[in-house]
């Protein structure tokens, strides 16, 4: 992707998230700042020829639909293995039925259960911000249409596009389920349910379903370091400056810079940095939870890597 798109796109994502965080602060509706919006906005604006950017309808609809199902499950069931499976499983079924490439919708469906959110204002907020993002990316693609069209010859060979495609094989599914059970067990032992934090489920889904092309699957030891660092910056920013545009901007910039220095394309990590914005009292136990959860993911992947690397996926 041309450097100009990266810089312009990153700035566009920062301005959008800062603006939405201001609205969240002014209205008292924290979940207008949907954490995965950081990953989605950064990807679609820096990669306007990518799969997510070319799917504006699914970009708006899939997270909203998953959030509605997630709220319904959270209102009916307490946090437990049944509700965890229902939230994550229903979001994955939704992706499959819709043929939607928007994997962060899994996080949208699981976040209500993970954080105990039961208000129907949550899916309304998701609909508002993802709908806004969809309209903006359509306008953005129209504005830069000629330059985006010039990128078409390399689309089919773009690793990021393959990563965002809907998986067709499910050899990886038992490993994914095993990881969820392992991490859920750790939450029971420690009493910290955020060890199974929502973006971790998306990171694991991409890592297992697309192990042959996933950037963090190729560098699994870097994964927990990057995730923990971004979580620490997110908590530190909120502790120093409170909730709002300044701490959001600091968390996003630190996350983008850290991932670029590490040469690791890991958009869901940006959602980790924004999670403290929607946690009632974010502290360093969240950072520890992210470290434990991401390390468990790396360990699970390393154990199952041989079988995962041999599976067939969609391109």
C-alpha positions in Angstrom: 0.0 0.0 0.0 1.4 3.5 -0.9 2.8 5.4 2.0 0.5 8.3 1.3 -2.5 6.1 1.9 -1.0 4.9 5.2 -0.5 8.4 6.6 -3.7 9.9 5.3 -5.6 6.8 6.4 -4.1 6.8 9.9 -4.9 10.5 10.3 -8.5 9.9 9.2 -8.9 7.1 11.7 -7.4 9.2 14.5 -9.8 12.1 13.7 -12.8 9.8 13.6 -12.0 8.1 16.8 -11.2 11.3 18.6 -14.5 12.8 17.4 -16.5 9.8 18.5 -14.8 9.7 21.9 -15.8 13.4 22.4 -19.4 12.5 21.6 -19.2 9.5 24.0 -17.9 11.8 26.7 -20.4 14.5 26.1 -23.4 12.2 26.0 -22.4 9.7 28.6 -22.8 6.8 26.2 -19.4 5.1 26.5 -20.2 2.3 24.0 -20.5 4.8 21.1 -16.7 4.3 21.3 -16.8 0.7 20.2 -13.2 -0.6 20.8 -13.1 -2.6 17.6 -13.9 0.6 15.7 -10.2 1.4 16.1 -9.2 -1.7 14.2 -11.9 -1.3 11.5 -11.2 2.4 10.9 -7.5 2.1 10.7 -7.7 -0.8 8.3 -10.3 0.6 5.9 -8.7 4.0 5.7 -5.1 2.8 5.3 -6.2 0.0 3.0 -9.1 1.4 0.9 -8.7 -1.4 -1.7 -8.9 -4.0 1.0 -11.7 -6.5 1.7 -13.2 -4.6 4.6 -13.2 -1.3 2.8 -14.9 -2.9 -0.2 -17.7 -4.3 2.0 -19.4 -1.2 3.5 -22.8 -2.8 4.0 -21.3 -5.7 5.9 -19.0 -3.3 7.8 -22.2 -1.6 9.2 -24.5 -4.6 9.4 -22.4 -7.5 10.8 -21.2 -5.9 14.1 -24.6 -4.5 14.7 -26.3 -7.8 14.2 -23.8 -9.6 16.4 -24.2 -7.0 19.1 -28.0 -7.5 19.2 -27.5 -11.2 19.7 -24.8 -10.6 22.3 -27.0 -8.3 24.3 -29.9 -10.8 24.1 -27.7 -13.6 25.4 -26.2 -11.5 28.2 -29.6 -10.4 29.4 -30.7 -14.1 29.6 -27.6 -15.9 30.9 -24.9 -15.2 33.5 -21.3 -15.3 32.5 -20.4 -19.0 32.1 -19.3 -21.6 29.5 -22.8 -21.7 28.0 -23.1 -18.0 27.5 -19.5 -17.7 26.2 -20.1 -20.4 23.6 -23.4 -18.9 22.6 -22.0 -15.4 22.1 -18.9 -16.4 20.2 -20.6 -19.2 18.3 -23.6 -17.1 17.2 -21.3 -14.4 15.9 -19.3 -17.0 13.9 -22.5 -18.5 12.5 -23.5 -15.0 11.5 -20.3 -14.4 9.6 -20.8 -17.7 7.8 -24.4 -17.2 6.9 -23.8 -13.6 5.7 -20.5 -14.5 4.0 -19.2 -11.5 5.9 -15.5 -10.8 6.2 -15.9 -8.5 9.2 -14.4 -10.7 11.9 -14.4 -8.0 14.5 -18.1 -8.6 14.7 -17.2 -11.5 17.0 -15.9 -9.0 19.5 -19.0 -6.9 19.2 -21.1 -10.0 20.1 -18.9 -11.0 23.0 -18.2 -7.7 24.6 -21.6 -7.4 26.4 -21.0 -10.7 28.2 -17.4 -9.9 29.0 -18.2 -6.5 30.5 -21.7 -7.2 31.7 -23.4 -4.8 29.4 -27.2 -5.3 29.2 -28.5 -2.0 27.7 -30.0 -2.0 24.3 -28.2 1.3 23.8 -25.1 -0.8 23.1 -26.3 -2.2 19.7 -27.8 1.2 18.8 -24.4 2.7 19.4 -22.7 0.1 17.3 -25.2 0.7 14.5 -24.5 4.4 14.6 -20.7 4.3 14.6 -20.3 1.5 12.1 -22.9 3.1 9.8 -21.0 6.3 10.0 -17.7 4.5 9.2 -19.4 2.8 6.2 -20.6 6.1 4.8 -17.1 7.7 5.3 -15.2 4.8 3.6 -17.6 5.0 0.6 -16.9 8.7 0.3 -13.2 8.1 0.9 -13.0 5.5 -1.9 -14.9 7.8 -4.2 -12.5 10.7 -3.4 -9.4 8.5 -4.2 -11.1 6.3 -6.8 -8.4 6.7 -9.5 -5.5 5.8 -7.2 -7.4 2.9 -5.6 -8.2 1.5 -9.0 -4.5 1.5 -9.8 -4.0 -1.0 -7.0 -6.4 -3.6 -8.4 -3.7 -5.8 -10.1 -2.2 -6.7 -6.7 -5.4 -7.3 -4.8 -5.6 -11.0 -5.4 -2.1 -11.5 -4.0 -2.5 -9.2 -1.0 -1.8 -11.2 2.2 -4.0 -8.8 4.2 -7.0 -9.5 1.8 -6.5 -13.2 2.3 -6.4 -12.7 6.0 -9.7 -10.9 5.9 -11.5 -13.4 3.7 -14.1 -15.8 5.0 -12.5 -19.1 5.9 -13.9 -22.1 4.0 -12.2 -25.0 5.8 -12.7 -25.8 9.5 -9.8 -28.0 10.4 -8.8 -25.2 12.8 -12.1 -25.2 14.7 -11.2 -27.8 17.4 -8.0 -25.9 18.2 -10.0 -22.6 18.5 -12.5 -24.3 20.8 -9.7 -25.8 22.8 -8.1 -22.3 23.2 -11.5 -20.9 24.4 -11.9 -23.6 26.9 -8.4 -23.2 28.2 -8.7 -19.4 28.6 -12.2 -19.7 30.1 -10.7 -22.2 32.7 -8.0 -19.6 33.5 -10.7 -17.0 34.1 -12.4 -19.3 36.6 -9.2 -20.0 38.5 -8.1 -16.3 38.6 -11.6 -14.7 38.9 -10.6 -12.3 36.1 -13.0 -12.7 33.1 -11.0 -10.1 31.1 -8.3 -12.7 30.5 -10.7 -13.8 27.7 -11.0 -10.2 26.5 -13.1 -9.6 23.3 -10.4 -8.6 20.8 -8.4 -11.8 21.9 -11.2 -13.9 20.4 -10.9 -12.1 17.1 -7.1 -12.4 17.1 -7.4 -16.1 17.8 -10.0 -16.6 15.1 -7.8 -14.9 12.5 -4.6 -16.7 13.8 -6.1 -20.2 13.6 -8.4 -19.8 10.6 -5.6 -18.2 8.4 -2.5 -19.6 10.0 -0.6 -19.7 6.7 -0.9 -16.0 6.0 -1.7 -14.4 9.4 1.2 -12.0 10.3 1.0 -12.7 14.0 0.9 -16.4 13.3 4.3 -16.0 11.7 5.6 -14.1 14.7 3.7 -15.7 17.6 6.3 -14.6 20.3 5.8 -11.0 19.3 2.0 -11.2 19.8 1.8 -11.1 23.7 4.4 -8.4 23.8 2.5 -6.2 21.4 -0.9 -6.8 23.0 0.4 -6.1 26.5 2.2 -3.0 25.5 -0.9 -1.5 23.8 -3.0 -2.5 26.9 -0.5 -0.7 29.2 -0.6 2.4 27.1 -4.4 2.4 27.0 -4.6 2.1 30.8 -1.8 4.7 31.4 -3.5 7.2 29.1 -6.8 6.9 30.9 -5.1 7.1 34.3 -3.2 10.3 33.3 -5.7 12.1 31.2 -9.1 10.5 31.9 -11.6 9.2 29.4 -11.9 11.1 26.2 -10.2 12.3 22.9 -6.8 12.9 24.4 -6.3 9.4 25.9 -7.9 7.8 22.9 -5.5 9.6 20.5 -2.5 8.7 22.7 -3.5 5.0 22.8 -4.1 4.9 19.1 -0.9 6.7 18.1 1.2 4.5 20.5 -0.4 1.4 19.2 0.1 2.3 15.5 3.7 3.4 16.1 4.5 0.2 18.1 3.1 -2.1 15.5 4.9 -0.4 12.7 8.2 -0.5 14.6 7.6 -4.2 15.2 6.6 -4.6 11.5 3.5 -6.4 12.7 0.1 -5.9 11.0 -2.2 -6.5 13.9 -5.2 -4.2 13.7 -7.2 -5.9 16.6 -4.4 -4.7 18.9 -5.7 -1.2 18.5 -9.0 -2.3 20.0 -7.1 -3.5 23.0 -5.8 0.0 23.6 -9.3 1.4 23.4 -10.9 -1.2 25.8 -9.9 0.9 28.9 -12.3 3.6 27.6 -15.3 1.3 28.2 -14.2 -0.4 31.4 -15.6 1.2 34.5 -12.3 1.3 36.5 -9.4 0.3 34.2 -6.3 -0.6 36.1 -3.2 -2.7 35.8 -5.1 -5.9 36.4 -6.4 -5.4 32.8 -2.9 -5.3 31.5 -2.1 -8.5 33.4 -5.2 -10.1 32.0 -4.1 -9.2 28.4 -0.6 -10.6 29.1 -2.0 -13.9 30.3 -4.7 -14.2 27.6 -2.3 -13.4 24.7 0.4 -15.7 26.1 -2.1 -18.5 26.4 -3.0 -17.9 22.7 0.6 -18.1 21.7 1.2 -21.3 23.6 -1.9 -22.9 22.1 -0.8 -21.9 18.6 2.7 -23.2 19.0 1.4 -26.6 20.2 -1.0 -26.9 17.2 1.0 -25.0 14.6 1.9 -28.1 12.5 -1.7 -29.1 11.9 -2.9 -25.5 11.4 -0.2 -24.7 8.8 -1.3 -27.7 6.7 -4.9 -26.8 6.3 -6.6 -25.4 3.2 -8.2 -21.9 3.2 -10.0 -19.5 1.0 -8.0 -16.9 -0.9 
